[in-house]
Amino acid sequence: MPLYEFACDACGKEFEELFRSATERRRPKCPHCKSGNVHKLFSTFASAGGEASKGSGGSGCATCTSSSCTTCGQ
């Protein structure tokens, strides 16, 4: 089940919404102000090479055999 991130255009709050499948088509409402005027955010976690995938604790560092992060770009 995919988890999508949204931002409310009315109040500016960000929230997550769980969908039953990636093909499910529905417009979520903001849990803070109940507005249906929301837009989907681009998740850095899902992007290749996004900042969320770098640094200590990321999957790259967990399997890295280098003694320095500068050698592997993490």
C-alpha positions as CSV (number, residue, x, y, z in Angstrom):
1,M,0.0,0.0,0.0
2,P,1.6,3.3,-1.1
3,L,1.9,6.2,1.3
4,Y,1.7,9.6,-0.4
5,E,2.6,13.1,1.0
6,F,0.3,16.0,0.4
7,A,0.2,19.7,1.2
8,C,-2.9,21.7,1.8
9,D,-3.3,24.8,-0.4
10,A,-5.7,26.3,2.1
11,C,-3.8,26.1,5.4
12,G,-0.3,25.0,4.2
13,K,-0.1,21.9,6.4
14,E,1.6,18.8,5.1
15,F,0.2,15.3,5.7
16,E,0.4,11.7,4.6
17,E,-2.3,9.6,3.2
18,L,-2.3,5.8,2.8
19,F,-3.9,4.4,-0.4
20,R,-5.0,0.8,-0.9
21,S,-3.2,0.6,-4.3
22,A,-1.1,2.8,-6.6
23,T,-4.0,3.0,-9.0
24,E,-6.6,4.2,-6.5
25,R,-7.9,7.6,-7.6
26,R,-9.3,9.8,-4.8
27,R,-8.7,13.3,-3.6
28,P,-7.8,13.3,0.1
29,K,-8.9,16.1,2.4
30,C,-6.7,18.0,4.8
31,P,-6.9,16.5,8.3
32,H,-6.3,20.0,9.8
33,C,-8.8,22.2,8.0
34,K,-10.8,19.6,6.0
35,S,-10.2,21.4,2.7
36,G,-10.1,19.2,-0.4
37,N,-7.7,21.7,-2.1
38,V,-4.5,19.7,-1.7
39,H,-1.6,18.7,-4.0
40,K,0.7,15.7,-3.9
41,L,4.3,16.4,-2.9
42,F,7.4,14.8,-4.4
43,S,8.9,12.5,-1.8
44,T,12.7,12.7,-1.5
45,F,12.6,9.2,0.0
46,A,11.3,7.8,-3.3
47,S,13.7,9.7,-5.5
48,A,17.0,8.2,-6.7
49,G,19.9,10.0,-5.1
50,G,17.7,12.1,-2.9
51,E,19.2,13.6,0.3
52,A,17.1,11.3,2.4
53,S,19.0,8.3,1.1
54,K,22.4,9.7,2.0
55,G,24.3,9.9,5.3
56,S,24.7,7.6,8.3
57,G,22.0,5.1,8.8
58,G,21.0,5.1,5.1
59,S,21.1,1.9,3.1
60,G,24.3,3.0,1.3
61,C,26.3,3.4,4.5
62,A,24.9,0.3,6.1
63,T,26.5,-1.9,3.4
64,C,29.5,0.3,2.6
65,T,33.0,-1.2,3.3
66,S,34.9,2.1,2.9
67,S,36.4,3.8,6.0
68,S,35.4,7.2,4.6
69,C,32.1,8.5,3.2
70,T,34.0,10.8,0.8
71,T,35.2,7.7,-1.2
72,C,31.7,6.4,-1.9
73,G,29.8,9.7,-2.2
74,Q,27.6,9.2,0.8
